[in-house]
Amino acid sequence: MRTRLTEAFGIRHPIVCAPMGLVTGGRLAAAVSAAGGLGIIGGGYAGTLGGEPDLHAELAHVQGQTFGVGFITWALARAPRALDAVLPHRPACVFLSFGDPLPFAERIRRAGARLVCQAQNLAHIDAALTAGAAAIVAQGAEAGGHGAKRATLPFVPEAADYLAKRSPATLLLAAGGIADGRGLAAALMLGADGVVVGTRFWASAEALTPRAATERGILATGDDTVRTTAIDALRGVPWPDEFSFRVVRNKLTDQWSEREAEAQAARGSLAEAYAAARDRQDFDTVAIVAGECVGLVHDRPSAASIVRGMVEQAEALLRRGATLDLA
Ligand SMILES: Cc1cc2nc3c(=O)[nH]c(=O)nc-3n(C[C@H](O)[C@H](O)[C@H](O)COP(=O)(O)O)c2cc1C
C-alpha cells in the first residue's frame, strides 16, 4: 500500500501512531515503526502537566528507528526547551497540535525534521501552511482526546480539495474514528495519504495506558463517549476555549459533562482531587481518554498485530471494491 506518505518517510504502511500524551511512550512508538508504520512519541504537555513520562527515557526506545515526537503546541509555548531536548535525537517529524505552530517551525526544519500539524478546521490548515507544514492531519471530532467540532467524513475530503488548490505538495493524513482496515481504506478513498490512529493503539500491549483504563474502555461502546470542556476546567488545565476533550463516560462526566459554564466558574477546584485520583488509578474520576471508535476495540493486542490487521483488511476491501460491477 504505497502512498505519498510511505514514500516521503520511507515506511511500509500509511499508518501513524498518534502522539498520545501519557500513552504513546517509546515502546509503543518503536513497535509501530518496527511493524512498518510510523510511531510518534507523545510529548504531551512538554512536562508542564506533572506526572508525564520522562521524554529522554522514552526516546531511548526508538534509537535507530524512524520515529516522530508530538507536542501540544500551547503547552510547548510554555516550556519550549522540551523541543531542544528532542531535536538532537533526529526525529523524522515533529507533530504540533492545538495552537500556532509558527514560533517552532524554523527550529524543527533546521534540525532536519518535518513539521506535521494537526488541524481541526480550515483556519488551522491555513496556520499550518503559513508555518510551512510538510503534512497536515485533518482531525475529526470523533477522535479520542482533545479536538474540536468538524466530523472526519466531510472534513478530510474538504481538506484534500483545499490542499489541492493551495498547497498540493503538502501531505494529508486523516484522524478521528479510524480503528481498523475499513477506516484506513475509507480514509484513502477520501483523499488522505495515510491515517493517524489513537484510540486503537491506546489499547495495545505496548501502550502506557493503565490496565484498569483499558479494561473499562474495552467494555464501552461508541455511545459511551462524551466531548466536554468541563474536565479541563475542573482540573485547572488551561486549554484554549475552542478545544474540548473526548473521553469515555465515568462518574465525573456523568456529573459534569453538560455543566460546562458551571465547571468554568469552578476552574481548578478539582485539581488536587484529580491528581490524587490519577495516583490511585481511580477511573470514576480520572478520564478514560478514548474516542468514538472505542466501540470497535475489544482487546489489547500487540501494536504489530494491529498494524498488520488494518493493512490486510484495507487491502482486501480495496481489492474487492476494484472488482465491483459498475456497469
Ligand atoms: C489517549 C489519547 C491521548 C491523546 N493525546 C494527544 C496529545 O497529547 N497530543 C495530540 O496532539 N493528540 C493527542 N490525542 C489525539 C490524537 O493525536 C489523535 O488525533 C486521535 O487519537 C485520533 O482519533 P482516534 O482516537 O479516534 O484514533 C490523544 C488521543 C488519545 C486517544
The ligand as a Gaussian input file, in Angstrom:
#p B3LYP/6-31G(d) Opt

LIG

0 1
 C       -5.392000       8.763000      24.979000
 C       -5.206000       9.834000      23.971000
 C       -4.287000      10.857000      24.203000
 C       -4.064000      11.833000      23.244000
 N       -3.105000      12.781000      23.469000
 C       -2.765000      13.632000      22.482000
 C       -1.661000      14.510000      22.646000
 O       -1.004000      14.547000      23.698000
 N       -1.339000      15.333000      21.599000
 C       -2.035000      15.300000      20.416000
 O       -1.687000      16.009000      19.500000
 N       -3.102000      14.490000      20.253000
 C       -3.475000      13.652000      21.245000
 N       -4.532000      12.797000      21.057000
 C       -5.294000      12.859000      19.787000
 C       -4.592000      12.048000      18.701000
 O       -3.464000      12.754000      18.224000
 C       -5.490000      11.712000      17.502000
 O       -5.949000      12.891000      16.881000
 C       -6.700000      10.888000      17.843000
 O       -6.401000       9.873000      18.753000
 C       -7.284000      10.255000      16.581000
 O       -8.561000       9.751000      16.801000
 P       -8.871000       8.274000      17.362000
 O       -8.605000       8.350000      18.821000
 O      -10.315000       8.105000      17.034000
 O       -7.971000       7.317000      16.652000
 C       -4.799000      11.828000      22.023000
 C       -5.735000      10.811000      21.808000
 C       -5.937000       9.830000      22.751000
 C       -6.939000       8.738000      22.453000

